[in-house]
């Protein structure tokens, strides 16, 4: 009799068992998430519940990716983004807690569909996008693209007083990948970047049909004598000099009004 238990088959079988065990454990993890979200409404326990919830979500996201369950990873990533935007407050409202619980509802639904053998989740992804609009409606999503840590830190500190969610990227190609998939309300970008320079990134965005094709752009440069094609539609060109902080603050206020 031929033994079909080759090393590859054995490994696939083991991974399948681990995946099934992971899915079986999720309902308890989801219940913990719900309790932790409700705990965020208590000002005396906000920080404790926040840290526990964030670790839980991050753990589920990482394990889901390991098992190839990328819809769970995507939902957890969006939930992490929302949690990051609320990190500096002391308590959340009941409505905000309800929005967070909707992310958990999507995780529960995704798990059920995975167990049923489904591998296309268009409805869940559509609901996730709609939930993003609700959850982030008062948050300004900003991407800062630059290779200077000091410049990124200055801008981050300056606009952190506003209701913003900030993503930082150090090279042009990586920023372009993010701009093609994640929605932003504003981009700060330097001219000199590894792999793909700032002008090339702007040109690619403006000529694309992506969600960020018309995103407001603040171009940071060592000189204002830079050739920028009118079609690129850069909203502000700001020189990195002693007036940069003031000019960035003024540009931000003009773009978003009295926040």
Phi, psi and omega per residue, in radians:
X1 nan 2.373 -3.104
X2 -1.431 2.293 3.098
X3 -1.536 1.995 -3.112
X4 -1.525 0.045 -3.086
X5 -1.466 1.253 3.062
X6 -1.289 2.811 3.103
X7 -0.940 -0.656 -3.133
X8 -1.164 -0.792 3.132
X9 -1.107 -0.684 3.127
X10 -1.104 -0.750 3.132
X11 -1.134 -0.758 3.123
X12 -1.083 -0.685 3.125
X13 -1.141 -0.740 3.127
X14 -1.111 -0.777 3.124
X15 -1.090 -0.640 3.107
X16 -1.116 -0.708 3.110
X17 -1.132 -0.764 3.130
X18 -1.106 -0.681 3.111
X19 -1.115 -0.781 3.139
X20 -1.122 -0.690 3.107
X21 -1.113 -0.710 3.119
X22 -1.069 -0.816 3.133
X23 -1.114 -0.636 -3.134
X24 -1.183 -0.535 -3.119
X25 -1.417 -0.288 -3.006
X26 -1.080 -0.690 -3.124
X27 -0.948 -0.676 3.104
X28 -1.163 -0.709 3.121
X29 -1.126 -0.698 3.135
X30 -1.145 -0.680 3.110
X31 -1.121 -0.692 3.077
X32 -1.073 -0.720 3.128
X33 -1.074 -0.744 3.130
X34 -1.070 -0.778 3.130
X35 -1.117 -0.674 -3.138
X36 -1.197 -0.669 3.101
X37 -1.114 -0.777 3.106
X38 -1.093 -0.562 3.118
X39 -1.183 -0.360 3.129
X40 -1.179 -0.250 3.108
X41 -1.412 -0.130 -3.140
X42 -1.714 1.948 -3.060
X43 -1.057 -0.503 -3.101
X44 -1.365 -0.308 -3.098
X45 -2.161 0.157 -3.046
X46 -0.947 -0.918 -3.038
X47 -1.070 -0.761 3.141
X48 -1.084 -0.822 -3.135
X49 -1.178 -0.641 3.139
X50 -1.061 -0.867 -3.100
X51 -1.107 -0.718 3.133
X52 -1.145 -0.757 3.134
X53 -1.101 -0.801 -3.103
X54 -1.078 -0.738 3.114
X55 -1.106 -0.690 -3.139
X56 -1.105 -0.850 -3.134
X57 -1.085 -0.769 -3.121
X58 -1.117 -0.681 3.125
X59 -1.139 -0.794 3.121
X60 -1.089 -0.720 3.137
X61 -1.068 -0.821 -3.112
X62 -1.109 -0.771 -3.136
X63 -1.174 -0.657 3.118
X64 -1.069 -0.732 3.106
X65 -1.108 -0.675 3.118
X66 -1.064 -0.650 -3.110
X67 -1.581 0.080 3.117
X68 1.307 0.352 -3.131
X69 -1.704 1.268 -2.912
X70 -1.274 -0.341 3.069
X71 -1.183 -0.641 3.064
X72 -1.169 -0.703 3.092
X73 -1.042 -0.764 -3.103
X74 -1.121 -0.774 -3.139
X75 -1.121 -0.769 3.140
X76 -1.121 -0.652 3.120
X77 -1.094 -0.764 3.125
X78 -1.140 -0.681 3.120
X79 -1.145 -0.700 3.080
X80 -1.036 -0.736 3.131
X81 -1.044 -0.765 -3.132
X82 -1.161 -0.708 3.116
X83 -1.111 -0.676 3.120
X84 -1.078 -0.646 -3.124
X85 -1.236 -0.336 -3.131
X86 -1.808 0.084 -2.981
X87 -1.084 -0.563 -3.008
X88 -1.554 0.034 3.130
X89 -1.672 3.007 -3.064
X90 -1.793 -0.301 -3.113
X91 -2.875 2.668 3.075
X92 -1.956 2.756 3.134
X93 -1.394 2.946 3.113
X94 -1.103 -0.666 3.124
X95 -1.131 -0.700 3.107
X96 -1.146 -0.674 3.083
X97 -1.112 -0.677 3.125
X98 -1.091 -0.676 3.100
X99 -1.129 -0.699 3.108
X100 -1.139 -0.665 3.134
X101 -1.136 -0.468 3.112
X102 -1.175 -0.530 3.049
X103 -1.124 -0.709 3.118
X104 -1.138 -0.682 3.097
X105 -1.023 -0.696 3.119
X106 -1.184 -0.632 3.076
X107 -1.104 -0.739 3.128
X108 -1.092 -0.790 -3.140
X109 -1.123 -0.731 3.140
X110 -1.096 -0.729 3.111
X111 -1.056 -0.767 -3.132
X112 -1.071 -0.730 -3.120
X113 -1.222 -0.622 3.081
X114 -1.092 -0.779 3.130
X115 -1.105 -0.575 3.102
X116 -1.332 -0.042 3.076
X117 1.612 0.160 -3.133
X118 -1.416 2.530 3.102
X119 -2.284 0.168 3.042
X120 -2.135 2.238 -2.984
X121 -2.249 0.825 -3.045
X122 -1.063 -0.721 -3.122
X123 -1.149 -0.760 3.133
X124 -1.101 -0.752 3.136
X125 -1.123 -0.639 3.089
X126 -1.145 -0.764 3.115
X127 -1.153 -0.594 3.113
X128 -1.154 -0.729 3.097
X129 -1.108 -0.717 3.128
X130 -1.149 -0.669 3.118
X131 -1.163 -0.620 3.079
X132 -1.010 -0.743 -3.126
X133 -1.066 -0.738 3.140
X134 -1.232 -0.847 -3.049
X135 -1.153 -0.583 -3.060
X136 -1.883 0.306 -3.021
X137 -1.098 -0.466 3.140
X138 -1.826 0.150 -3.102
X139 -1.904 2.327 3.069
X140 -1.620 2.043 -3.109
X141 -1.595 2.075 -3.025
X142 -2.089 2.345 2.999
X143 -1.978 2.236 3.118
X144 -1.949 2.082 -3.077
X145 -2.010 2.021 3.138
X146 -3.035 2.742 3.130
X147 -1.740 -0.040 3.106
X148 -1.649 1.935 3.133
X149 -1.074 -0.643 -3.114
X150 -1.145 -0.720 3.107
X151 -1.144 -0.768 3.113
X152 -1.060 -0.752 -3.138
X153 -1.120 -0.701 3.140
X154 -1.094 -0.819 -3.130
X155 -1.157 -0.738 -3.141
X156 -1.037 -0.826 -3.137
X157 -1.130 -0.643 -3.099
X158 -1.157 -0.798 -3.042
X159 -1.643 -0.058 -3.140
X160 -1.168 -0.278 3.086
X161 -1.312 -0.228 3.114
X162 -1.691 2.895 3.115
X163 -1.311 1.382 -3.051
X164 -2.125 2.718 2.927
X165 -2.114 2.148 -2.973
X166 -1.976 2.301 3.016
X167 -2.063 2.298 3.124
X168 -2.012 2.428 -3.123
X169 -2.388 2.488 -3.049
X170 -1.794 -0.265 3.109
X171 -2.263 2.670 -2.999
X172 -1.115 -0.707 -3.098
X173 -1.168 -0.714 3.103
X174 -1.115 -0.691 3.133
X175 -1.127 -0.677 -3.136
X176 -1.123 -0.680 3.096
X177 -1.073 -0.761 3.122
X178 -1.167 -0.705 -3.121
X179 -1.154 -0.434 3.126
X180 -1.394 -0.315 -3.022
X181 -2.099 -0.488 -3.094
X182 -2.017 2.427 -3.098
X183 -1.410 2.382 3.099
X184 -2.299 2.726 3.119
X185 -1.757 -0.277 -3.099
X186 -2.815 2.511 3.049
X187 -2.238 2.227 2.899
X188 -1.753 2.305 -3.109
X189 -2.550 2.419 3.082
X190 -1.534 2.853 -3.134
X191 -1.413 -0.675 -3.073
X192 -1.704 1.906 -3.116
X193 -2.357 2.622 3.049
X194 -1.170 2.672 3.037
X195 1.239 -1.015 -3.106
X196 -2.432 2.135 -3.061
X197 -1.299 2.925 -3.036
X198 -1.056 -0.707 -3.139
X199 -1.104 -0.695 3.125
X200 -1.149 -0.676 3.104
X201 -1.101 -0.810 -3.141
X202 -1.064 -0.785 -3.132
X203 -1.062 -0.763 3.139
X204 -1.099 -0.695 -3.131
X205 -1.181 -0.817 -3.074
X206 -1.151 -0.558 -3.111
X207 -1.550 -0.120 -3.127
X208 -1.476 2.966 3.029
X209 -1.911 0.467 -3.090
X210 -1.375 3.058 -3.095
X211 -1.161 -0.312 -3.120
X212 -1.906 0.345 -3.088
X213 -1.042 -0.521 -3.098
X214 -1.986 0.292 -3.108
X215 -1.045 2.395 3.049
X216 -1.066 2.445 -3.071
X217 -2.241 2.302 2.988
X218 -1.944 2.012 -3.114
X219 -1.643 2.173 3.133
X220 -1.802 2.252 -3.044
X221 -2.552 2.761 3.107
X222 -1.352 -0.254 3.098
X223 -2.550 2.490 3.104
X224 -1.443 -0.133 3.109
X225 -1.481 1.275 -3.079
X226 -2.284 2.382 -3.095
X227 -1.436 1.925 3.099
X228 -2.100 2.055 -3.116
X229 -1.054 2.422 3.130
X230 -0.955 -0.587 -3.112
X231 -1.156 -0.344 3.137
X232 -1.294 -0.378 3.025
X233 0.888 1.048 3.022
X234 -1.407 2.259 -3.051
X235 -1.303 -0.711 3.124
X236 -2.498 2.443 2.967
X237 -1.974 2.052 -3.057
X238 -2.095 2.232 3.133
X239 -1.399 2.463 3.087
X240 -1.427 1.532 3.127
X241 -2.488 -2.874 -3.075
X242 -1.142 -0.325 -3.132
X243 -1.693 0.065 -3.034
X244 -1.037 -0.799 -3.098
X245 -1.042 -0.819 3.135
X246 -1.092 -0.743 -3.111
X247 -1.204 -0.665 3.078
X248 -1.113 -0.773 -3.140
X249 -1.082 -0.766 3.134
X250 -1.111 -0.721 3.140
X251 -1.125 -0.755 -3.135
X252 -1.069 -0.789 -3.120
X253 -1.158 -0.678 3.128
X254 -1.172 -0.606 -3.134
X255 -1.292 -0.607 -3.022
X256 -2.063 0.108 3.031
X257 1.199 -2.714 3.141
X258 -1.447 1.614 -3.076
X259 -1.433 nan nan
